[in-house]
């Protein structure tokens, strides 16, 4: 049976975070607020939990989730190499609405789906999410919605879509921005924007001067983070081929990471 906690109340917040951490460690699913949209999370190192999460969303292994971390150090441990720009981008934009795609460390004992050796990482700018992540470690987190449906910006919307598949719902109130994270691929020689989002390409170029805009998204890149931010509440991320994180179906969107339809 699902349990929901109103994290705007101090006592309920403490109890809810404890319950969410316990549930995640037990391989169960949780829903948590982030700085973009609500996310559904599972222990990244428990393959059965990740499979259950994808099933709850109605997605397959061809659409692997991003991973949320509570510290930059955790991200460095999950990536094979941060590359020429990774650390500078992390220093400038984390915690925040930037998802970075790296080559995953080959020593990781996890199974997020058909990632082709990559991992999408983000550190969210939300106190509840960070408190959970600092206790659970990395969580595989996707937007808290059924595949093809709008991303949830309230706990009510998440619960309506995911129901009893989730053990613990953390209600942090409506998401302040409900614009998805920008997704930047760092696996190639030149960083490439896979999805326009909350952080504009112009801001990214203040750190990494050479950034390619995937032509599939160029039209919705900068002023358009208002194009509803590449449909800010659309549920499923779909980078342009042939990137290994490509999935089938669904418009561009987070997520949480975010991913990946990450929060």
C-alpha positions, 0 to 999 in steps of 0.5 A: 500500500502506498504511503504519502508524506507532506514534506512541507510539514517538518515532522512529516518531511523527516518521516517521509525521507526516512520511509523513502530511503528505507523503501529504495534500499529495499528495492521498492519505488519512490516518488520525489519532487525535484527542481524540474518535475516529479520523479519516480526513483529506484535504487540504481544498483538493483536491476529488478527495481529498475525493471519495475520502475520502467514497467510502472511507466510502461517503458522498455529497456530501450529507454533507460532512465537517467541517474540522480546523484546527491554529490558531484563526487558520486557522479565522478565515480559513475563516469569513466571520464568527465572529459574536457568540459564535464567538471567545469560544467558540474562546477557551474551548473550543479546542483541544477537543471543540467543532465550530462551524458557520459561514458559509464564506468566499466566497473559498475555492477548495474543494469539500467537498460540498453544504455550502450555504455553511457549514463545520464547524470544530474544533481537536482537543486531540491532539498528533499531530493538531495536529502534522499540521495545523500542517504540512498546513493545514486537513484535511477530516476525518470519523470513520474508519469506513464509513458506518453502522458504529461510529466507530473508537477504535483504529487497528485498528478504522479499518484494518479498515474502511478498509483500503488506501483509506488511505495512512498510518495514525497509531496513537496508541493507544485514544482516551481519551474516545470521546465525539463533539464537541458541534456548535454552529451559529452561522449563525443569530441564536441558537446552536443545538446540532445534536449533544450531545457532550463539552461540555455545554450548561450549559458552553456557556452560560457563554460564550454565555448564549442557546443553543437546543437542537434538540428532536431532540437535547434528550433526549440533551443534558446528563446524557446525554452518557451516553446514550452521548453521542448514541451516542458511537460511532455513525458519522454526524452527522445534524442536524435539518432544515433545516440544510444539513449534513443528510445521509441515514441513520445515527444521530447521532454524530461528527466526527472531527468530526469531523465532519458525522461529524467526529472 
